[in-house]
Structure formats: structure tokens, C-alpha cells
Amino acid sequence: MTEKTSGDLKLTGVTKMYDTFTAVDQLDLVIPRGSFFALLGPSGCGKTTTLRMVAGLDQPTIGQIWIGDQDITDTKAYQRNVNTVFQSYALFPHLSILDNVTFGLRRRKVLDHKAKAMEALELVQLAHIAKKKPGQLSGGMQQRVALARAIVNRPDVLLLDEPLGALDLKLRRQMQIELKQIQSEVGLTFVHVTHDQEEAMTMADTIAVMDSGRLEQVGDPATLYEHPTSTFVANFLGQSNLLKAIVKSRTGTTAELDVHGVSLRLPVDRLKDRTTELWLGVRPEKLRLVGPLDSDGADRGADHHVEQNRLTGVVVDASFTGLATNYLVQLAWGQELMVVQQNDGARPAARGGQVTLGWAPEHGFALNANQDAHAGAQDQADDSGAV
């Protein structure tokens, strides 16, 4: 009989070791009851192994897994009130949609199984095709059936293992919105495993970024994006420009930095105590192509203030994407910065032209100078086309 538990999902010191490597290393997580939580990371980071241990399909080498005050570490998979939705849907092709959804309820001899199944199908807007077979449905509809089959059991935790990976881009984005709406309506704890950064940020209340079996950072999407704590997170969750900087002074709320002889500013609260060297980070969309300064310190042709950070470079590439134009600007010391400029009527910069880049100091972030500036960037590129 499935054990009924209630409360937060907690992983304490969870480690999974194999003969030649450690897949998950000392993982400590608290996933609040009723939240939409994402485990995000590149292939091989340990996120799927973590999901399998929560599901009971793999046993931790050490550590404990709890739902509320119930230790489920050694509980068999079929005894846990945990369901999983896979990328492959795993529907029974010979059964109707209604029979697919009622399957688990009938095995548990739930008397009103048909009514409960119809409620679940109504939730995913598929009640009208209850008599059809899976083969008659599109991929997106099959995914919704698989979701209804999992939700109808009212699990304490619903695990989503790359559930949208097999769908095309347009349908995947539509399903992202629908999944979030369904989770909000049913109030179940969703744990979503994905390598897709946009997918995680679109749906999740909280994201745990993983790399090499360890947690890099946990937080809400905006915090992870605006204030990454490692170069891996900065590069894997979107794109970042990282400039090697030396701290020259700290005055009040502002730190003065030296970047290849150029003076730049950063809020002092972004620095760790005694930091003297760092990576100064700024996202491509925070940069603006601005005009040069007049002798009185005012901008010509741009609504920006002199307090902004500024760097000068040459446009080496420009790509029009519709909503924006992506520029690659080479600085005097050879480093190239990515710039995403909204197509809002401003005159575009020409390839080969000299430009001045400006950004507000508060849009920057500081990272440990000992970290690899390229960490996470290659992982993002490798996973960008994965399914």
C-alpha cells in the first residue's frame, strides 16, 4: 500500500557513488511542499540520478530522503506516494485515454475512479477525447494525458523527467505555460529535471543548478540570473561578459575597479570582504551602445548618465534577430563582449565601426577571480540541441 505522507521534500547528505565515479555528491536540498522546483544542469551533472533516488528507482549510497517527517530512503518505489512523468509518455497504446488515466486507480480499487479520471482530463483540457487511443493524439496531447495519469493519484511529489524534450519548440513553449498553470491549480509539489535554462526559468519557483554532482546555486530565477555566485551559473544560465578586474578603492556604497587601465564602478555590497581581484560580470542585454561624451560630460544622442560604466571597442559582428540586434564588440585588449540591443528605432551600429558601451554599475556582479571564466559556457552549448 502506498504510504501517505505530507510536507516538504528533503534530501540530507545524499550521495550516489558508482565504481568509477560519484554521480551525486553530498546533496542537501529542501523543496517546499506545493512548489514548482527545477533541477537544472548539463548532461551528467547528477540531476536525473537525484530524481531516480527520490522516485525509489536508485538507492543512495549514503544520505536520507524525507517527505515531511517520513523517512522514505529505504521505502520501495511502489510504496512511495511519488509519481513520475517521463519524456517518452509511457502510455498503453491499446487502452483508451480514459482507461490510461484510470489504470492506477483501478489497481488500487478506487471506487470513483472514472469520475476522478475525468476530472484530471478536464484539468489538462482533454476530457473531450477520453475515448480515443494514444496513437490518435499529437505529442503534446499525449504528454498531457501522461500528466493527467500522474496527477489523478494526487502524489505528494510529482517528478518530471525532461517531459517536454520530445516536443517541437512552439509546442514546448506552450506546454511550459500550461504545466505551470496546472501545478498552480492542483498545488502539488513538482520537481522538474531539465537541461533547458529557459524552460526552468519559465516554470520554476526555485531552481537548483547542478554541476558534476554538486549544487552550484539554489534560488529563484531572477536571483540566479541577476546575481550568480559562480562563473558556471553565470555562463550556464544565459550568457555573461566577464572582465578581469582589480579593486582600487571602496568609498561608501561604491567600489572603484580597474579593468585594463579603465576605471569602472560596482556597488560595494557585491564584493566579498578583502577581495582584491575578481571577475566583473555584466549580461549582454544590460549593455547599451551609447554616444561619446561632450567636454561637459554629457552624452550626445543617448539618454545615459556620466555615472555609467563605459568601454570603447569595435563592432566585429552584428546579427539581426527581429526583436533585437546582437553585436560582438572587440575591446582594445582583444576581448570580445556580447551586446544585445533592442530594435527600438535607434540607428544600428555598422560592422567595423567604433562604439562606446555603457551600463549602470548596479547591473554588474562580482565573481571569484580564481574560477574559470568559461565554466558552464561549453556545457550550455553542448546541451542546446539535446532532447
Protein Blocks (a to p, Z undefined) as FASTA:
>chain_A
ZZddedddddehiacddfkbcfbghiacdddehiacdddddehilmmmmmmmmnopaccf
bdcddehjbcfklgcfklpccddddfklopafkbcfklmmmmmmmmnopaklmmmmmmmm
mmnopmmmmmpcfklpcfklmmmmmmmmmmmnopabdcdehkllmpcfklmmmmmmmmmm
mmmmnopacddddfbfklmmmmpmbdcddeehiafbgcdfklmmmmccbfklmmmnocdd
ddddddfbdehjbccddeehiacdddfklpcehiabdcddddfklpccdddddfkopaeh
iacdfkbccdddddfbdcdehjaccdddddfkopacddddddehpacddehiacdddddf
klpccddfkbcfkgojlmmmmmmmgZZ
